[in-house]
Amino acid sequence: MSNFIELGKKIYDLNNPREAHRFAVFVARCCLHPQRMSRLEKFFEQSELMRQVAAGYPFVYEQATRAFFYYRSTFEERARLIEDNMQFLSARFNDDFMLKLYGDKKIELWRMPLDETLGEMNLVLCAESGQRKEGLAAVMFNLPGEVPVYQILFWIARTQRGDWAMWIGAMQGPNVDDAKDLVKRITKKCHAYRTKNLILYSAQAVARACGVTKILAVTNEGYYANNHLRRDRKLKTSFSDFWAEAGGLPTDDARFYELPLVETRKTVEEIPSHKRAQYRRRFALLDELDASIAETLRGFKR
């Protein structure tokens, strides 16, 4: 139990009454699963790299104890996916990558100028404390001042069949007063390509660059909480509809859709002649984005 108390002190500010309450709950939950929690602790003590990862991102211990990631996840499932994620990334990417990602340093993947008012929008790979309910990392578009535009939160873990997959825990849009106008302006700059499609395309490119073989995403039934519902219980955001729109297919588990690793593009014959120039510019932009992500992550490969 003394180890669990020390772990809790790394995560929570005990001078804050709310944090102190969470600390007490954390220790109690650890005591309910002492063997599994000890195994998770040993996993992060196995090497100097893993020790540094846990020191920079101590929430790996908290995430196992709370009902995070997806609806009805179990303690064992959460602990295992945390270990899978770290095992996969550390085997494929160097220490610098791991310590940046889990040391609260954003890894820039791409940058695009918007206009004189908005400035540039950049795409980053990061792992922030506020994202820990739905994932272990995020692909995020930011405006100057680190104003988030769109983000996809994910983790990497094995499927039941043993395939390595990117699991998308959530997709989140801008939370600013002029969100609709902002999205409209970015969409126009991207040659009528919707911003939420752009963030999904980016996540697919990251998945391919990482070397996973599948992408799975939580559905409306799989979302871990109910904050995607309005007070009248109607959906604010339908994950399932968007995944289906993007070519996703239902799986045997209603909580997840399987998404394509590569977005399907229209052929020249399928595009009306008056829109072909717009599509060429859009595809060139996406190819540039894809190449930048691949090159950046290749620079961190072992």
C-alpha atoms as one frame of an Amber mdcrd trajectory, in Angstrom:
protein
   0.000   0.000   0.000   2.884   2.381   0.721   3.868   2.157  -2.977   0.331
   3.090  -4.033   0.412   6.107  -1.718   3.694   7.270  -3.244   2.293   6.782
  -6.742  -0.761   8.819  -5.820   1.376  11.677  -4.544   3.001  11.927  -7.988
  -0.393  12.329  -9.642  -2.463  14.472  -7.273  -1.989  17.816  -5.553  -2.858
  16.979  -1.950  -3.204  20.674  -1.084  -6.303  20.789  -3.271  -9.324  19.235
  -1.471 -10.775  17.764  -4.680  -7.407  16.305  -5.646  -6.976  14.922  -2.119
 -10.315  13.125  -2.478  -9.220  11.664  -5.821  -5.973  10.571  -4.198  -7.905
   8.641  -1.518 -10.104   6.985  -4.160  -7.022   6.103  -6.226  -5.311   4.388
  -3.280  -8.520   2.504  -2.425  -8.876   1.239  -5.997  -5.235   0.167  -6.068
  -5.845  -1.826  -2.907  -8.780  -3.575  -4.583  -6.448  -4.716  -7.412  -3.071
  -5.015  -5.671  -1.552  -7.745  -7.856  -2.475  -6.157 -11.195  -1.404  -2.729
  -9.981   1.929  -4.109  -8.799   2.474  -5.720 -12.205   1.795  -2.379 -13.894
   4.250  -0.698 -11.556   6.877  -3.357 -12.344   6.291  -2.795 -16.064   7.317
   0.843 -15.674  10.266  -0.126 -13.481  11.701  -2.548 -16.055  14.023   0.012
 -17.690  15.307   3.533 -17.283  13.255   4.625 -20.295   9.983   3.315 -18.834
  10.815   4.910 -15.475  11.279   8.249 -17.207   8.068   7.822 -19.202   6.079
   7.193 -16.010   7.803  10.109 -14.284   6.848  12.437 -17.146   3.359  11.014
 -17.515   2.343   9.509 -14.140  -1.298   9.254 -15.256  -0.562   5.768 -16.616
  -1.211   4.558 -13.071  -4.408   6.562 -12.626  -5.819   5.541 -16.017  -5.849
   1.886 -15.030  -7.928   2.616 -11.920 -10.662   4.728 -13.535 -13.444   3.874
 -16.012 -11.592   5.453 -18.936 -10.939   4.683 -22.624 -14.251   3.013 -23.559
 -17.586   1.970 -22.064 -17.361  -0.860 -19.540 -13.604  -1.273 -19.823 -12.234
  -3.461 -17.043  -9.238  -2.837 -14.801  -7.329  -5.632 -16.553  -8.161  -4.294
 -20.027  -7.034  -0.790 -19.134  -3.772  -1.972 -17.569  -3.043  -4.212 -20.539
  -3.692  -1.556 -23.168  -1.420   0.884 -21.304   1.370  -1.707 -21.355   0.666
  -2.573 -25.008   0.831   1.077 -26.041   4.179   1.661 -24.333   5.623  -1.641
 -25.551   4.642  -0.934 -29.165   5.880   2.660 -29.295   9.150   2.042 -27.438
   9.985  -0.907 -29.708   9.540   1.159 -32.863  10.574   4.668 -31.862  13.682
   5.922 -30.102  14.021   7.227 -26.557  13.878  10.845 -27.731  10.413  10.235
 -29.190   9.115   8.581 -26.026  10.502  11.238 -23.702   9.128  14.069 -25.823
   5.687  12.517 -26.222   5.367  11.589 -22.545   7.327  14.557 -21.286   4.604
  17.059 -22.273   6.468  18.202 -25.399   4.511  18.361 -28.629   6.001  16.697
 -31.704   5.154  18.821 -34.732   4.120  16.762 -37.759   3.033  19.432 -40.257
   2.322  23.143 -40.587  -0.037  25.027 -42.884  -0.559  28.803 -43.359  -4.221
  29.834 -43.129  -4.703  33.612 -43.448  -3.461  36.900 -41.979  -5.947  36.743
 -39.093  -5.548  33.090 -38.090  -1.858  32.729 -38.920  -0.595  29.157 -39.228
  -2.214  25.914 -38.139   0.092  23.118 -37.049  -0.460  19.422 -36.517   1.139
  17.853 -33.461   1.421  14.510 -31.740   1.117  14.937 -27.982   0.034  13.391
 -24.673  -1.527  15.906 -22.294  -3.130  15.326 -18.917  -6.488  16.670 -20.099
  -6.660  13.995 -22.798  -6.138  11.004 -20.515  -9.796   9.968 -20.284  -9.955
   8.881 -23.913  -6.422   7.941 -24.851  -2.682   7.807 -24.335  -1.803  10.218
 -27.148  -3.475  12.640 -29.527  -3.158  13.973 -33.054  -4.125  17.628 -32.756
  -4.469  20.706 -34.943  -3.554  23.917 -33.125  -3.760  27.610 -33.945  -1.148
  30.093 -32.625  -1.205  30.240 -28.829  -1.849  26.483 -28.769  -5.574  26.939
 -29.365  -6.861  23.434 -30.229  -8.982  23.132 -33.370  -9.600  19.415 -33.838
  -8.059  16.402 -32.164  -8.285  12.627 -32.225  -7.329  10.801 -29.047  -6.025
   7.263 -29.317  -3.920   4.445 -27.947  -2.177   1.524 -29.648  -2.893  -2.012
 -28.444  -3.479  -5.524 -29.692  -6.868  -6.773 -30.827  -8.258 -10.075 -29.558
  -6.685 -11.716 -32.626  -3.285 -10.249 -31.789  -3.172  -7.541 -34.478  -1.678
  -4.181 -33.541  -4.313  -1.478 -33.918  -4.781   2.218 -33.333  -7.841   2.573
 -31.100  -9.585   5.953 -31.349 -11.187   6.928 -28.049 -12.668  10.253 -29.148
 -12.708  13.008 -31.737 -13.141  16.560 -30.450 -13.796  19.812 -32.302 -13.032
  23.429 -31.361 -14.443  24.788 -28.116 -14.395  28.505 -28.940 -17.116  31.110
 -29.435 -16.674  31.373 -33.200 -16.202  27.647 -33.784 -18.490  27.417 -36.822
 -16.835  30.350 -38.561 -13.383  28.997 -37.699 -14.144  25.561 -39.146 -15.660
  27.166 -42.249 -12.518  29.222 -42.878 -10.204  26.237 -42.428 -12.418  24.099
 -44.684 -12.207  26.728 -47.404  -8.409  26.848 -47.088  -8.346  23.041 -47.439
 -10.240  23.189 -50.757 -13.648  22.288 -49.288 -12.239  19.357 -47.318 -13.963
  19.261 -43.924 -11.788  19.817 -40.866 -13.017  16.668 -39.129 -12.113  14.661
 -42.232  -8.689  16.311 -42.167  -8.013  15.245 -38.575  -9.150  11.684 -39.352
  -6.901  11.640 -42.444  -4.033  12.766 -40.200  -4.741   9.996 -37.688  -4.806
   7.445 -40.505  -1.438   8.749 -41.737   0.007   8.463 -38.208  -1.344   4.912
 -37.924   0.328   3.914 -41.192   3.599   5.600 -40.215   3.543   3.722 -36.888
   3.021   0.404 -38.643  -0.313  -0.745 -37.193  -2.540  -2.969 -39.308  -5.972
  -1.801 -38.149  -7.843   1.254 -36.857 -10.739   0.768 -34.436 -12.858   3.637
 -33.135 -15.388   3.906 -30.333 -19.009   4.184 -31.418 -21.826   6.003 -29.654
 -22.316   2.772 -27.669 -18.616   2.561 -26.866 -17.912   6.070 -25.637 -16.750
   5.897 -22.038 -18.972   8.764 -20.785 -22.211  10.496 -21.719 -20.884  13.983
 -22.421 -21.549  13.462 -26.139 -25.265  13.594 -25.226 -27.395  16.673 -24.673
 -29.669  17.006 -21.659 -32.590  15.730 -23.746 -30.439  12.598 -24.415 -30.039
  13.476 -28.114 -26.574  13.220 -29.599 -24.371  16.306 -29.825 -21.943  14.308
 -31.924 -22.617  10.955 -33.537 -19.328   9.098 -33.689 -20.987   6.115 -35.394
 -22.445   8.186 -38.241 -19.127   9.852 -38.978 -17.175   6.586 -38.858 -19.672
   5.044 -41.306 -19.380   8.113 -43.536 -15.599   7.660 -43.529 -15.864   4.064
 -44.725 -15.984   2.416 -41.310 -17.716  -0.899 -40.719 -19.378  -2.316 -37.578
 -17.496  -5.018 -35.691 -18.806  -7.902 -33.590 -18.429  -5.570 -30.597 -21.030
  -2.775 -30.897 -18.655  -0.466 -29.031 -16.241  -0.242 -31.987 -16.161   0.408
 -35.726 -13.234  -0.639 -37.899 -11.971   2.224 -40.052  -9.908   1.999 -43.248
  -6.178   2.673 -42.949  -6.315   4.626 -46.216  -9.048   7.034 -47.231 -10.748
   6.148 -50.526 -10.363   8.886 -53.123 -12.676   9.628 -56.016 -11.312   8.922
 -59.451 -11.156  11.670 -62.082 -14.210  10.162 -63.780 -16.234  10.402 -60.548
 -15.484  14.107 -60.069 -17.589  16.685 -61.941 -15.405  18.495 -64.477 -15.931
  21.918 -62.839 -14.569  20.558 -59.518 -11.530  18.679 -60.776  -9.075  21.526
 -60.207 -10.325  21.862 -56.603  -9.880  18.118 -56.000  -6.370  18.174 -57.487
  -5.382  20.916 -55.047  -7.016  19.043 -52.174  -5.246  15.785 -52.996  -1.912
  17.625 -53.319  -2.451  19.116 -49.850  -3.259  15.692 -48.377  -0.228  14.141
 -50.063   1.963  16.866 -48.547   0.453  16.223 -45.108   0.941  12.465 -45.458
   4.570  12.834 -46.581   5.380  15.235 -43.736   3.971  12.870 -41.094   5.842
   9.886 -42.559   9.132  11.806 -42.760   8.848  13.223 -39.234   8.077   9.878
 -37.612  10.709   8.107 -39.708  13.258  10.413 -38.077  12.366   8.917 -34.674
  12.464   5.255 -35.754  14.874   2.876 -34.044
